[in-house]
Amino acid sequence: MASPSVHRDIRSHPTPGPAAAPAPSTASTVDGTALRGALRCHPSGVAVLTAAGPEGPAGVTITSMTSISAEPALVSFALAESSSTWHRVRSCDWFGIQLLSADQHDLARRFATTGIDRFAPPTRWHTGPHGVPLLDGCLSWLVCSLHDRYRLGDHHLVVGAVRHTVSGAPGDSLVHVHGSLRPVAAPALTEAGAD
């Protein structure tokens, strides 16, 4: 990655040649309905974001979690500016990401429902490192510290530095595709040396 001074030099001394094309404008993008329609066939992993907010534990189902970097370990997720959960977690320095198993579709729906206490029974959870609320029975857990955040369009992109990971029992994964939650079978375990 270039140092800031090199980056400034590149910007202040443009490459000779034809005039540079103007920066792309977001005004020319498709509308949200068209984008959502085009992406319906793209499977997204289902996770639950949790944090210990100022008003108590907060959490929401997300399908925007992605790995950014292995060294350092960075992941990201996005929440809408209009999300009530965003307003409860935006000041948190620590958060958890739970990767849900195929049999946790009810938990995914619960954490996507507005106007309820998502942490009340039947939700089972415990307090993890740095006070982060963690849901029980997931495929794996990530505990992250805030690395950076960006306002992009109508969403906030949050980048987290992964500080702790725990793997649960192996099982099938849960994805969101074509507007519904669907299981994805885990690879079959084979005996060592088998073809």
VEXGU-329356 format. One record per atom (N, C-alpha, C): residue in one letter; x, y, z; atom name; residue number from 1. Coordinates in steps of 0.001 Angstrom, whole numbers, m for minus. Last residue first. Layout:
REM residues N
[node "a" [X Y Z] "CA" NUM]
...
***
This chain:
REM residues 195
[node "d" [m11148 m42170 m700] "N" 195]
[node "d" [m11196 m41378 m1938] "CA" 195]
[node "d" [m12398 m40476 m1942] "C" 195]
[node "a" [m9700 m42079 2596] "N" 194]
[node "a" [m10764 m42501 1667] "CA" 194]
[node "a" [m10738 m41610 438] "C" 194]
[node "g" [m7825 m41067 4332] "N" 193]
[node "g" [m7339 m41984 3308] "CA" 193]
[node "g" [m8400 m42434 2326] "C" 193]
[node "a" [m10053 m40830 7007] "N" 192]
[node "a" [m8730 m40503 6492] "CA" 192]
[node "a" [m8328 m41550 5470] "C" 192]
[node "e" [m13515 m40739 6087] "N" 191]
[node "e" [m12413 m41326 6843] "CA" 191]
[node "e" [m11097 m40958 6186] "C" 191]
[node "t" [m15259 m37647 5728] "N" 190]
[node "t" [m14811 m38938 5234] "CA" 190]
[node "t" [m13680 m39443 6092] "C" 190]
[node "l" [m18158 m35762 6136] "N" 189]
[node "l" [m16860 m36136 6691] "CA" 189]
[node "l" [m16490 m37520 6176] "C" 189]
[node "a" [m19692 m33792 3667] "N" 188]
[node "a" [m19676 m35062 4400] "CA" 188]
[node "a" [m18268 m35325 4894] "C" 188]
[node "p" [m20117 m30294 4157] "N" 187]
[node "p" [m19491 m31405 3435] "CA" 187]
[node "p" [m19472 m32664 4295] "C" 187]
[node "a" [m23412 m29253 5137] "N" 186]
[node "a" [m21973 m29285 5376] "CA" 186]
[node "a" [m21370 m30429 4579] "C" 186]
[node "a" [m25987 m27874 3146] "N" 185]
[node "a" [m25400 m29037 3801] "CA" 185]
[node "a" [m23895 m28883 3958] "C" 185]
[node "v" [m27794 m25136 3922] "N" 184]
[node "v" [m26729 m25573 3022] "CA" 184]
[node "v" [m25994 m26686 3744] "C" 184]
[node "p" [m31238 m24133 4139] "N" 183]
[node "p" [m30051 m24831 4656] "CA" 183]
[node "p" [m29052 m25103 3538] "C" 183]
[node "r" [m32604 m20822 3791] "N" 182]
[node "r" [m32437 m22187 3295] "CA" 182]
[node "r" [m31194 m22823 3907] "C" 182]
[node "l" [m35008 m18271 3879] "N" 181]
[node "l" [m33896 m18915 4568] "CA" 181]
[node "l" [m33816 m20362 4112] "C" 181]
[node "s" [m35852 m16237 978] "N" 180]
[node "s" [m36147 m17130 2098] "CA" 180]
[node "s" [m34865 m17698 2697] "C" 180]
[node "g" [m35316 m14764 m1339] "N" 179]
[node "g" [m36265 m14229 m368] "CA" 179]
[node "g" [m36584 m15137 798] "C" 179]
[node "h" [m33306 m16102 m2705] "N" 178]
[node "h" [m34646 m16049 m3302] "CA" 178]
[node "h" [m35697 m15651 m2266] "C" 178]
[node "v" [m31600 m16759 349] "N" 177]
[node "v" [m31573 m16718 m1107] "CA" 177]
[node "v" [m33012 m16789 m1620] "C" 177]
[node "h" [m29573 m17014 3079] "N" 176]
[node "h" [m30755 m16304 2590] "CA" 176]
[node "h" [m30621 m16200 1073] "C" 176]
[node "v" [m28471 m19958 4851] "N" 175]
[node "v" [m28291 m18858 3905] "CA" 175]
[node "v" [m29641 m18231 3581] "C" 175]
[node "l" [m26839 m21830 7290] "N" 174]
[node "l" [m28091 m21161 6926] "CA" 174]
[node "l" [m27767 m20009 5984] "C" 174]
[node "s" [m25193 m25096 7342] "N" 173]
[node "s" [m25241 m23634 7419] "CA" 173]
[node "s" [m26612 m23113 7004] "C" 173]
[node "d" [m24975 m28024 9390] "N" 172]
[node "d" [m25353 m27359 8146] "CA" 172]
[node "d" [m25478 m25860 8387] "C" 172]
[node "g" [m22121 m28513 11607] "N" 171]
[node "g" [m23505 m28662 11169] "CA" 171]
[node "g" [m23744 m27949 9865] "C" 171]
[node "p" [m20041 m28986 14486] "N" 170]
[node "p" [m20244 m28911 13041] "CA" 170]
[node "p" [m21711 m29116 12687] "C" 170]
[node "a" [m20329 m26899 17384] "N" 169]
[node "a" [m20453 m28229 16786] "CA" 169]
[node "a" [m20636 m28089 15282] "C" 169]
[node "g" [m18350 m23887 17116] "N" 168]
[node "g" [m19311 m24770 17767] "CA" 168]
[node "g" [m19285 m26141 17116] "C" 168]
[node "s" [m15425 m22042 17627] "N" 167]
[node "s" [m16190 m22904 16717] "CA" 167]
[node "s" [m17100 m23796 17531] "C" 167]
[node "v" [m14625 m18744 18265] "N" 166]
[node "v" [m14973 m20023 18872] "CA" 166]
[node "v" [m15786 m20793 17839] "C" 166]
[node "t" [m12293 m16067 18364] "N" 165]
[node "t" [m13190 m16937 17596] "CA" 165]
[node "t" [m13424 m18212 18394] "C" 165]
[node "h" [m11429 m12677 18986] "N" 164]
[node "h" [m11674 m14018 19518] "CA" 164]
[node "h" [m12556 m14777 18531] "C" 164]
[node "r" [m10985 m10451 17387] "N" 163]
[node "r" [m10109 m10663 18547] "CA" 163]
[node "r" [m10250 m12057 19143] "C" 163]
[node "v" [m11132 m8958 14324] "N" 162]
[node "v" [m11537 m10177 15030] "CA" 162]
[node "v" [m10518 m10480 16125] "C" 162]
[node "a" [m12153 m5749 13853] "N" 161]
[node "a" [m10939 m6552 14013] "CA" 161]
[node "a" [m11314 m7756 14864] "C" 161]
[node "g" [m14690 m4658 11589] "N" 160]
[node "g" [m14281 m5128 12898] "CA" 160]
[node "g" [m12995 m5914 12838] "C" 160]
[node "v" [m16307 m2066 10017] "N" 159]
[node "v" [m15206 m3017 9900] "CA" 159]
[node "v" [m14758 m3370 11310] "C" 159]
[node "v" [m19429 m1193 8798] "N" 158]
[node "v" [m18606 m1321 9996] "CA" 158]
[node "v" [m17558 m2389 9742] "C" 158]
[node "l" [m21201 1053 6952] "N" 157]
[node "l" [m20331 m111 6836] "CA" 157]
[node "l" [m19401 m109 8038] "C" 157]
[node "h" [m24456 2115 6956] "N" 156]
[node "h" [m23175 2289 7632] "CA" 156]
[node "h" [m22414 984 7486] "C" 156]
[node "h" [m26567 3297 4235] "N" 155]
[node "h" [m26068 2317 5197] "CA" 155]
[node "h" [m24780 2793 5872] "C" 155]
[node "d" [m27277 4821 2092] "N" 154]
[node "d" [m28230 4777 3207] "CA" 154]
[node "d" [m27816 3772 4284] "C" 154]
[node "g" [m23986 5690 1290] "N" 153]
[node "g" [m25382 5740 872] "CA" 153]
[node "g" [m26295 5740 2077] "C" 153]
[node "l" [m22037 4973 3871] "N" 152]
[node "l" [m22084 4736 2432] "CA" 152]
[node "l" [m23538 4684 2004] "C" 152]
[node "r" [m19977 5830 6415] "N" 151]
[node "r" [m21344 6064 5923] "CA" 151]
[node "r" [m21299 5937 4417] "C" 151]
[node "y" [m17895 3551 8116] "N" 150]
[node "y" [m18070 4471 6998] "CA" 150]
[node "y" [m19552 4632 6722] "C" 150]
[node "r" [m15508 2652 10636] "N" 149]
[node "r" [m16889 2688 10137] "CA" 149]
[node "r" [m16992 3785 9091] "C" 149]
[node "d" [m13123 346 12080] "N" 148]
[node "d" [m13484 1562 11351] "CA" 148]
[node "d" [m14952 1505 10987] "C" 148]
[node "h" [m12891 m1456 14227] "N" 147]
[node "h" [m11700 m1051 13483] "CA" 147]
[node "h" [m11960 262 12734] "C" 147]
[node "l" [m14084 m2571 17272] "N" 146]
[node "l" [m14331 m1652 16160] "CA" 146]
[node "l" [m13005 m1254 15525] "C" 146]
[node "s" [m13455 m6036 17838] "N" 145]
[node "s" [m13382 m4640 18267] "CA" 145]
[node "s" [m13590 m3764 17039] "C" 145]
[node "c" [m15369 m9068 18038] "N" 144]
[node "c" [m14591 m8069 17300] "CA" 144]
[node "c" [m14549 m6739 18036] "C" 144]
[node "v" [m15768 m12442 18075] "N" 143]
[node "v" [m15852 m11256 18925] "CA" 143]
[node "v" [m14863 m10252 18348] "C" 143]
[node "l" [m17622 m14864 16436] "N" 142]
[node "l" [m16514 m13928 16308] "CA" 142]
[node "l" [m16762 m12800 17295] "C" 142]
[node "w" [m18581 m18262 16480] "N" 141]
[node "w" [m18724 m16918 17040] "CA" 141]
[node "w" [m17458 m16129 16762] "C" 141]
[node "s" [m20402 m20885 14792] "N" 140]
[node "s" [m19189 m20226 15265] "CA" 140]
[node "s" [m19506 m18805 15696] "C" 140]
[node "l" [m22918 m22092 14915] "N" 139]
[node "l" [m21807 m22796 14271] "CA" 139]
[node "l" [m20472 m22216 14689] "C" 139]
[node "c" [m24586 m21769 18166] "N" 138]
[node "c" [m24249 m21351 16796] "CA" 138]
[node "c" [m23106 m22189 16229] "C" 138]
[node "g" [m25489 m22115 20825] "N" 137]
[node "g" [m25797 m23112 19804] "CA" 137]
[node "g" [m25449 m22758 18378] "C" 137]
[node "d" [m26333 m18831 22128] "N" 136]
[node "d" [m25934 m20228 22298] "CA" 136]
[node "d" [m26259 m21043 21048] "C" 136]
[node "l" [m24986 m15595 21473] "N" 135]
[node "l" [m26094 m16538 21382] "CA" 135]
[node "l" [m25575 m17971 21472] "C" 135]
[node "l" [m23493 m13211 23579] "N" 134]
[node "l" [m23305 m14239 22557] "CA" 134]
[node "l" [m24450 m15238 22624] "C" 134]
[node "p" [m22763 m9850 24321] "N" 133]
[node "p" [m23748 m10938 24412] "CA" 133]
[node "p" [m23567 m11905 23249] "C" 133]
[node "v" [m19642 m8796 25545] "N" 132]
[node "v" [m20460 m8982 24338] "CA" 132]
[node "v" [m21468 m10105 24561] "C" 132]
[node "g" [m17794 m8291 27529] "N" 131]
[node "g" [m19195 m8009 27803] "CA" 131]
[node "g" [m20129 m8204 26627] "C" 131]
[node "h" [m15333 m9225 26784] "N" 130]
[node "h" [m15573 m7784 26683] "CA" 130]
[node "h" [m17045 m7420 26838] "C" 130]
[node "p" [m16544 m12490 25989] "N" 129]
[node "p" [m15441 m11561 26214] "CA" 129]
[node "p" [m15859 m10109 25982] "C" 129]
[node "g" [m20090 m12904 26771] "N" 128]
[node "g" [m18783 m13358 26320] "CA" 128]
[node "g" [m17698 m12345 26638] "C" 128]
[node "t" [m22974 m13938 28392] "N" 127]
[node "t" [m22048 m12822 28204] "CA" 127]
[node "t" [m20667 m13373 27878] "C" 127]
[node "h" [m25410 m15848 26516] "N" 126]
[node "h" [m24532 m15627 27662] "CA" 126]
[node "h" [m23622 m14437 27358] "C" 126]
[node "w" [m28663 m17141 25624] "N" 125]
[node "w" [m27436 m16394 25370] "CA" 125]
[node "w" [m26641 m16261 26665] "C" 125]
[node "r" [m31535 m18169 23996] "N" 124]
[node "r" [m30527 m18561 24984] "CA" 124]
[node "r" [m29223 m17846 24640] "C" 124]
[node "t" [m34837 m17157 23564] "N" 123]
[node "t" [m33447 m16952 23179] "CA" 123]
[node "t" [m32525 m17344 24326] "C" 123]
[node "p" [m37572 m17386 24192] "N" 122]
[node "p" [m36738 m18585 24273] "CA" 122]
[node "p" [m35278 m18401 23859] "C" 122]
[node "p" [m36545 m15011 26653] "N" 121]
[node "p" [m36801 m16412 26302] "CA" 121]
[node "p" [m37785 m16474 25131] "C" 121]
[node "a" [m35090 m12010 25113] "N" 120]
[node "a" [m35975 m12675 26088] "CA" 120]
[node "a" [m36137 m14139 25696] "C" 120]
[node "f" [m33756 m10769 23099] "N" 119]
[node "f" [m32943 m11551 24038] "CA" 119]
[node "f" [m33783 m12241 25118] "C" 119]
[node "r" [m35554 m9240 21722] "N" 118]
[node "r" [m34957 m10376 21013] "CA" 118]
[node "r" [m34152 m11283 21941] "C" 118]
[node "d" [m38411 m7945 22456] "N" 117]
[node "d" [m37147 m8137 23170] "CA" 117]
[node "d" [m36519 m9400 22596] "C" 117]
[node "i" [m39781 m6318 19498] "N" 116]
[node "i" [m39783 m7354 20534] "CA" 116]
[node "i" [m38444 m7318 21271] "C" 116]
[node "g" [m39741 m4570 17307] "N" 115]
[node "g" [m40710 m4341 18374] "CA" 115]
[node "g" [m40775 m5420 19433] "C" 115]
[node "t" [m39033 m6673 14448] "N" 114]
[node "t" [m38968 m5412 15192] "CA" 114]
[node "t" [m40008 m5398 16309] "C" 114]
[node "t" [m37130 m9514 13643] "N" 113]
[node "t" [m38447 m8974 13990] "CA" 113]
[node "t" [m38288 m7703 14810] "C" 113]
[node "a" [m34731 m10681 13350] "N" 112]
[node "a" [m35139 m9806 12249] "CA" 112]
[node "a" [m36481 m9139 12534] "C" 112]
[node "f" [m34504 m12372 15447] "N" 111]
[node "f" [m33620 m11209 15457] "CA" 111]
[node "f" [m33844 m10287 14261] "C" 111]
[node "r" [m36404 m14290 14617] "N" 110]
[node "r" [m36620 m13525 15847] "CA" 110]
[node "r" [m35769 m12248 15844] "C" 110]
[node "r" [m35182 m15387 12352] "N" 109]
[node "r" [m36431 m14623 12198] "CA" 109]
[node "r" [m36686 m13746 13428] "C" 109]
[node "a" [m32998 m16654 13583] "N" 108]
[node "a" [m32771 m15637 12552] "CA" 108]
[node "a" [m34015 m14767 12377] "C" 108]
[node "l" [m34392 m18462 15200] "N" 107]
[node "l" [m33570 m17424 15830] "CA" 107]
[node "l" [m33282 m16301 14840] "C" 107]
[node "d" [m35483 m20091 13234] "N" 106]
[node "d" [m36382 m19337 14113] "CA" 106]
[node "d" [m35638 m18205 14811] "C" 106]
[node "h" [m33177 m21220 12087] "N" 105]
[node "h" [m33974 m20284 11284] "CA" 105]
[node "h" [m34943 m19485 12144] "C" 105]
[node "q" [m31322 m23010 13078] "N" 104]
[node "q" [m31560 m21777 13838] "CA" 104]
[node "q" [m32362 m20750 13034] "C" 104]
[node "d" [m30567 m25174 11596] "N" 103]
[node "d" [m31705 m25366 12508] "CA" 103]
[node "d" [m31990 m24137 13371] "C" 103]
[node "a" [m28326 m24278 10227] "N" 102]
[node "a" [m29581 m24447 9484] "CA" 102]
[node "a" [m30777 m24619 10402] "C" 102]
[node "s" [m26623 m21867 12343] "N" 101]
[node "s" [m26773 m23189 11723] "CA" 101]
[node "s" [m28155 m23270 11067] "C" 101]
[node "l" [m25053 m18648 12028] "N" 100]
[node "l" [m26160 m19523 12401] "CA" 100]
[node "l" [m26150 m20842 11649] "C" 100]
[node "l" [m22497 m17022 13539] "N" 99]
[node "l" [m22856 m17671 12282] "CA" 99]
[node "l" [m23856 m18771 12602] "C" 99]
[node "q" [m22456 m13999 15215] "N" 98]
[node "q" [m22786 m15414 15350] "CA" 98]
[node "q" [m23183 m15972 14004] "C" 98]
[node "i" [m20404 m11563 16278] "N" 97]
[node "i" [m21070 m12051 15075] "CA" 97]
[node "i" [m21220 m13557 15237] "C" 97]
[node "g" [m20299 m8897 18650] "N" 96]
[node "g" [m20198 m10308 18313] "CA" 96]
[node "g" [m20919 m10596 17013] "C" 96]
[node "f" [m18303 m5993 19500] "N" 95]
[node "f" [m19521 m6654 19033] "CA" 95]
[node "f" [m19232 m8106 18713] "C" 95]
[node "w" [m17159 m2934 20934] "N" 94]
[node "w" [m17038 m4385 20814] "CA" 94]
[node "w" [m18366 m4957 20325] "C" 94]
[node "d" [m17821 m286 21099] "N" 93]
[node "d" [m16461 m591 20663] "CA" 93]
[node "d" [m16241 m2081 20432] "C" 93]
[node "c" [m20833 1377 20182] "N" 92]
[node "c" [m20167 226 20819] "CA" 92]
[node "c" [m18771 2 20227] "C" 92]
[node "s" [m22360 3269 18971] "N" 91]
[node "s" [m21308 3760 19864] "CA" 91]
[node "s" [m20532 2627 20531] "C" 91]
[node "r" [m24234 1821 17490] "N" 90]
[node "r" [m23249 2648 16785] "CA" 90]
[node "r" [m22135 3179 17673] "C" 90]
[node "v" [m26283 339 18613] "N" 89]
[node "v" [m24931 m232 18634] "CA" 89]
[node "v" [m23855 696 18066] "C" 89]
[node "r" [m28691 1685 18386] "N" 88]
[node "r" [m28357 1107 19689] "CA" 88]
[node "r" [m26910 625 19758] "C" 88]
[node "h" [m28870 2402 15764] "N" 87]
[node "h" [m28853 3489 16748] "CA" 87]
[node "h" [m28538 2986 18150] "C" 87]
[node "w" [m29006 m131 14606] "N" 86]
[node "w" [m27853 735 14358] "CA" 86]
[node "w" [m27757 1813 15425] "C" 86]
[node "t" [m31561 m947 15428] "N" 85]
[node "t" [m30384 m1578 16026] "CA" 85]
[node "t" [m29140 m736 15794] "C" 85]
[node "s" [m33222 480 13784] "N" 84]
[node "s" [m33239 811 15218] "CA" 84]
[node "s" [m32036 190 15917] "C" 84]
[node "s" [m32143 1617 10654] "N" 83]
[node "s" [m32243 478 11570] "CA" 83]
[node "s" [m32245 940 13025] "C" 83]
[node "s" [m31636 3663 8903] "N" 82]
[node "s" [m32978 3612 9485] "CA" 82]
[node "s" [m33146 2482 10508] "C" 82]
[node "e" [m29124 3090 7973] "N" 81]
[node "e" [m29266 4256 8845] "CA" 81]
[node "e" [m30611 4219 9561] "C" 81]
[node "a" [m28496 m419 7971] "N" 80]
[node "a" [m29171 759 7424] "CA" 80]
[node "a" [m29215 1877 8456] "C" 80]
[node "l" [m25298 m1907 8225] "N" 79]
[node "l" [m26634 m1696 8795] "CA" 79]
[node "l" [m27201 m402 8229] "C" 79]
[node "a" [m22923 m4346 7246] "N" 78]
[node "a" [m23580 m3065 6987] "CA" 78]
[node "a" [m24950 m3056 7647] "C" 78]
[node "f" [m19702 m5641 8169] "N" 77]
[node "f" [m21144 m5791 7988] "CA" 77]
[node "f" [m21703 m4403 7748] "C" 77]
[node "s" [m16520 m7360 8004] "N" 76]
[node "s" [m17382 m6180 7923] "CA" 76]
[node "s" [m18843 m6600 7863] "C" 76]
[node "v" [m13338 m8289 9453] "N" 75]
[node "v" [m14624 m8611 8844] "CA" 75]
[node "v" [m15444 m7330 8778] "C" 75]
[node "l" [m9897 m9127 9657] "N" 74]
[node "l" [m10929 m8088 9593] "CA" 74]
[node "l" [m12179 m8633 8918] "C" 74]
[node "a" [m6868 m9897 10828] "N" 73]
[node "a" [m8193 m10508 10694] "CA" 73]
[node "a" [m9258 m9423 10788] "C" 73]
[node "p" [m4267 m8307 8847] "N" 72]
[node "p" [m4927 m8663 10096] "CA" 72]
[node "p" [m6324 m9210 9836] "C" 72]
[node "e" [m4904 m11178 7398] "N" 71]
[node "e" [m3793 m10612 8163] "CA" 71]
[node "e" [m3758 m9115 7947] "C" 71]
[node "a" [m7337 m11527 6089] "N" 70]
[node "a" [m6885 m12567 7017] "CA" 70]
[node "a" [m5765 m12054 7913] "C" 70]
[node "s" [m10083 m9334 5430] "N" 69]
[node "s" [m8644 m9583 5440] "CA" 69]
[node "s" [m8331 m10701 6428] "C" 69]
[node "i" [m12885 m9521 5241] "N" 68]
[node "i" [m12167 m8486 4492] "CA" 68]
[node "i" [m10693 m8858 4333] "C" 68]
[node "s" [m15788 m11451 5132] "N" 67]
[node "s" [m14388 m11394 5526] "CA" 67]
[node "s" [m13681 m10389 4634] "C" 67]
[node "t" [m19037 m10120 5852] "N" 66]
[node "t" [m18048 m10677 4934] "CA" 66]
[node "t" [m16659 m10560 5532] "C" 66]
[node "m" [m22492 m9744 6364] "N" 65]
[node "m" [m21183 m10005 6955] "CA" 65]
[node "m" [m20262 m10631 5914] "C" 65]
[node "s" [m25082 m9319 5538] "N" 64]
[node "s" [m24037 m8526 4886] "CA" 64]
[node "s" [m22644 m8803 5441] "C" 64]
[node "t" [m27188 m10267 6792] "N" 63]
[node "t" [m26715 m11104 5689] "CA" 63]
[node "t" [m25571 m10410 4958] "C" 63]
[node "i" [m28230 m10348 10221] "N" 62]
[node "i" [m27551 m9686 9106] "CA" 62]
[node "i" [m27192 m10720 8036] "C" 62]
[node "t" [m30420 m9717 12893] "N" 61]
[node "t" [m30000 m10646 11844] "CA" 61]
[node "t" [m29379 m9852 10703] "C" 61]
[node "v" [m29295 m8042 15832] "N" 60]
[node "v" [m30096 m8054 14614] "CA" 60]
[node "v" [m29532 m9101 13656] "C" 60]
[node "g" [m29235 m6696 19191] "N" 59]
[node "g" [m28836 m7629 18143] "CA" 59]
[node "g" [m29787 m7591 16973] "C" 59]
[node "a" [m28203 m5693 22447] "N" 58]
[node "a" [m28866 m5386 21182] "CA" 58]
[node "a" [m28380 m6378 20149] "C" 58]
[node "p" [m28473 m5410 25983] "N" 57]
[node "p" [m28044 m6149 24794] "CA" 57]
[node "p" [m28882 m5794 23575] "C" 57]
[node "g" [m28729 m1917 27080] "N" 56]
[node "g" [m28757 m3358 27263] "CA" 56]
[node "g" [m28366 m4070 25994] "C" 56]
[node "e" [m28418 683 26318] "N" 55]
[node "e" [m29732 313 26864] "CA" 55]
[node "e" [m29848 m1183 27105] "C" 55]
[node "p" [m25879 795 25225] "N" 54]
[node "p" [m26134 1567 26433] "CA" 54]
[node "p" [m27466 1212 27107] "C" 54]
[node "g" [m25224 m2637 24147] "N" 53]
[node "g" [m25500 m1224 23948] "CA" 53]
[node "g" [m25764 m514 25257] "C" 53]
[node "a" [m23327 m5052 23409] "N" 52]
[node "a" [m23854 m4562 24684] "CA" 52]
[node "a" [m24025 m3055 24548] "C" 52]
[node "a" [m24323 m6784 20428] "N" 51]
[node "a" [m23456 m5849 21148] "CA" 51]
[node "a" [m24137 m5480 22458] "C" 51]
[node "t" [m24456 m8913 17545] "N" 50]
[node "t" [m24850 m8577 18909] "CA" 50]
[node "t" [m23848 m7594 19496] "C" 50]
[node "l" [m25714 m10172 14523] "N" 49]
[node "l" [m24823 m9198 15142] "CA" 49]
[node "l" [m25341 m8908 16543] "C" 49]
[node "v" [m26020 m13284 13136] "N" 48]
[node "v" [m26641 m12323 14042] "CA" 48]
[node "v" [m25539 m11466 14644] "C" 48]
[node "a" [m26213 m14428 9715] "N" 47]
[node "a" [m25525 m14253 10994] "CA" 47]
[node "a" [m26359 m13333 11865] "C" 47]
[node "v" [m26210 m16235 6782] "N" 46]
[node "v" [m27057 m15600 7792] "CA" 46]
[node "v" [m26306 m15597 9122] "C" 46]
[node "g" [m24770 m15653 3552] "N" 45]
[node "g" [m24750 m16305 4845] "CA" 45]
[node "g" [m25572 m15524 5860] "C" 45]
[node "s" [m26607 m15437 579] "N" 44]
[node "s" [m25846 m14716 1607] "CA" 44]
[node "s" [m25913 m15503 2897] "C" 44]
[node "p" [m26872 m16153 m2891] "N" 43]
[node "p" [m26987 m16590 m1495] "CA" 43]
[node "p" [m26077 m15784 m569] "C" 43]
[node "h" [m28554 m14453 m5300] "N" 42]
[node "h" [m27204 m14532 m4726] "CA" 42]
[node "h" [m27296 m14937 m3260] "C" 42]
[node "c" [m31034 m13947 m6281] "N" 41]
[node "c" [m30482 m15270 m6571] "CA" 41]
[node "c" [m29081 m15461 m5984] "C" 41]
[node "r" [m31512 m11277 m5627] "N" 40]
[node "r" [m32301 m12331 m4961] "CA" 40]
[node "r" [m31701 m13724 m5155] "C" 40]
[node "l" [m30279 m9218 m6995] "N" 39]
[node "l" [m29477 m9963 m6020] "CA" 39]
[node "l" [m30231 m11090 m5320] "C" 39]
[node "a" [m32231 m8055 m8572] "N" 38]
[node "a" [m31096 m8694 m9230] "CA" 38]
[node "a" [m30314 m9578 m8271] "C" 38]
[node "g" [m33911 m6997 m6575] "N" 37]
[node "g" [m34402 m8025 m7489] "CA" 37]
[node "g" [m33265 m8781 m8166] "C" 37]
[node "r" [m32245 m5045 m5434] "N" 36]
[node "r" [m32687 m6188 m4620] "CA" 36]
[node "r" [m33189 m7330 m5500] "C" 36]
[node "l" [m32052 m3322 m7679] "N" 35]
[node "l" [m30871 m3971 m7122] "CA" 35]
[node "l" [m31255 m5195 m6298] "C" 35]
[node "a" [m34719 m2500 m8023] "N" 34]
[node "a" [m34033 m3215 m9106] "CA" 34]
[node "a" [m32810 m3959 m8568] "C" 34]
[node "t" [m35117 m1181 m5573] "N" 33]
[node "t" [m35952 m2326 m5943] "CA" 33]
[node "t" [m35287 m3159 m7030] "C" 33]
[node "g" [m33258 932 m5628] "N" 32]
[node "g" [m33119 m143 m4659] "CA" 32]
[node "g" [m33925 m1380 m5007] "C" 32]
[node "d" [m32374 1829 m9066] "N" 31]
[node "d" [m33045 2038 m7777] "CA" 31]
[node "d" [m32925 785 m6912] "C" 31]
[node "v" [m29038 2213 m10433] "N" 30]
[node "v" [m30395 1677 m10463] "CA" 30]
[node "v" [m31056 1934 m9118] "C" 30]
[node "t" [m27221 5372 m10568] "N" 29]
[node "t" [m27380 3966 m10192] "CA" 29]
[node "t" [m28837 3526 m10354] "C" 29]
[node "s" [m26606 8014 m11073] "N" 28]
[node "s" [m26949 7179 m12223] "CA" 28]
[node "s" [m27131 5703 m11860] "C" 28]
[node "a" [m25807 9236 m8784] "N" 27]
[node "a" [m27127 9605 m9285] "CA" 27]
[node "a" [m27562 8701 m10432] "C" 27]
[node "t" [m23227 8666 m8260] "N" 26]
[node "t" [m24211 7739 m7699] "CA" 26]
[node "t" [m25612 8073 m8184] "C" 26]
[node "s" [m20957 8948 m10948] "N" 25]
[node "s" [m21948 9592 m10098] "CA" 25]
[node "s" [m22911 8554 m9551] "C" 25]
[node "p" [m17447 8550 m11389] "N" 24]
[node "p" [m18814 8041 m11531] "CA" 24]
[node "p" [m19743 8727 m10526] "C" 24]
[node "a" [m15481 11353 m12426] "N" 23]
[node "a" [m15779 10344 m11406] "CA" 23]
[node "a" [m17211 9858 m11583] "C" 23]
[node "p" [m14762 11684 m15944] "N" 22]
[node "p" [m15265 12201 m14671] "CA" 22]
[node "p" [m15566 11051 m13712] "C" 22]
[node "a" [m11679 10529 m17353] "N" 21]
[node "a" [m13139 10468 m17306] "CA" 21]
[node "a" [m13614 11026 m15975] "C" 21]
[node "a" [m8989 12670 m18226] "N" 20]
[node "a" [m9541 11606 m17381] "CA" 20]
[node "a" [m11059 11670 m17403] "C" 20]
[node "a" [m7872 13306 m21499] "N" 19]
[node "a" [m8531 13802 m20280] "CA" 19]
[node "a" [m9157 12634 m19527] "C" 19]
[node "p" [m5006 11440 m22567] "N" 18]
[node "p" [m6347 11979 m22764] "CA" 18]
[node "p" [m6944 12413 m21427] "C" 18]
[node "g" [m1865 12366 m20971] "N" 17]
[node "g" [m2679 11583 m21899] "CA" 17]
[node "g" [m4041 12205 m22047] "C" 17]
[node "p" [67 11990 m17959] "N" 16]
[node "p" [m267 12679 m19210] "CA" 16]
[node "p" [m1091 11771 m20120] "C" 16]
[node "t" [m1247 11539 m14714] "N" 15]
[node "t" [m582 10907 m15853] "CA" 15]
[node "t" [m955 11653 m17125] "C" 15]
[node "p" [m1005 14266 m12357] "N" 14]
[node "p" [m1744 13273 m13126] "CA" 14]
[node "p" [m930 12735 m14297] "C" 14]
[node "h" [159 15040 m9590] "N" 13]
[node "h" [829 14954 m10884] "CA" 13]
[node "h" [131 13901 m11732] "C" 13]
[node "s" [m1376 14835 m7344] "N" 12]
[node "s" [m993 16188 m7744] "CA" 12]
[node "s" [m263 16208 m9086] "C" 12]
[node "r" [m1736 12093 m7028] "N" 11]
[node "r" [m2901 12939 m7317] "CA" 11]
[node "r" [m2491 14309 m7827] "C" 11]
[node "i" [872 11276 m6514] "N" 10]
[node "i" [160 10732 m7675] "CA" 10]
[node "i" [m1023 11623 m8022] "C" 10]
[node "d" [1416 12639 m4131] "N" 9]
[node "d" [2180 12943 m5337] "CA" 9]
[node "d" [1462 12462 m6587] "C" 9]
[node "r" [m363 11370 m2369] "N" 8]
[node "r" [m558 12795 m2687] "CA" 8]
[node "r" [185 13158 m3962] "C" 8]
[node "h" [842 8818 m2318] "N" 7]
[node "h" [m517 8972 m2825] "CA" 7]
[node "h" [m794 10422 m3202] "C" 7]
[node "v" [3250 9448 m1094] "N" 6]
[node "v" [3257 8952 m2470] "CA" 6]
[node "v" [1875 9126 m3085] "C" 6]
[node "s" [2261 10197 1423] "N" 5]
[node "s" [2970 11183 610] "CA" 5]
[node "s" [3037 10746 m856] "C" 5]
[node "p" [1014 7826 2421] "N" 4]
[node "p" [201 9001 2106] "CA" 4]
[node "p" [924 9998 1219] "C" 4]
[node "s" [2382 4942 623] "N" 3]
[node "s" [2347 5843 1769] "CA" 3]
[node "s" [1536 7063 1404] "C" 3]
[node "a" [582 2218 m827] "N" 2]
[node "a" [1399 3416 m941] "CA" 2]
[node "a" [1291 4262 313] "C" 2]
[node "m" [846 m1174 0] "N" 1]
[node "m" [0 0 0] "CA" 1]
[node "m" [885 1229 0] "C" 1]
***
